[in-house]
Amino acid sequence: HLDASLRRQLPDLTSELLKNMQQRLERGALNGWHATPEFAADFFEWLPQHQTHLAGKSDVRLVRAALRQLPRQVLRASPEIWERLLFALVCGNWEILVCARGELHQQADLRHAFSERLTRMSGAMAFGTSPAFSAQAAAITSFRCAALGFDGHSLRELLRSLLGTFSRNASTSDRSETVASDAAAVAQLCWACAELRAHNRRVLELVAQFSA
């Protein structure tokens, strides 16, 4: 157990740590230093657990400083770290989500990184060599990218491809089993299409297949 005096100091220690982290990230952006993709995933997973809400300007500055490191991190992350990072940005804290949506709208480099990442996923899906690039995984990724406000051509093309994949799956001889296993992914896929207002007719056709 922590000493009582140390427990009283913890809020100040946490505040000082966050301030130092913010300064390092801001200086790094000026000097060409970039944190690792693993750091980004760890940071955005950790932050909501230690702050109920981003109450102060310094907290918002810290989040924005971290978000401005994302373009290179997104491109360099492994599939597992990429999915962790997306989940943390979308599902960890609504204020982080709002900040992330704003940065994605403003940062051309970040939009390019997302586009490149989704293009890679589309290409890897064609070979089907890893569960990280399965149709189900791609549907979840599409949902999270759409929730972040990304609406680039690469996402629209991935959505189009996924609609075809899940439609073919629903037409197989093992239809009942396929529908059950794909239902959650299809729901997220349809939400992403609705968010982008894309492929409306094909979405309706897929929903009809799964409802029949």
Disulfide bonds with the S-S distance in Angstrom:
none
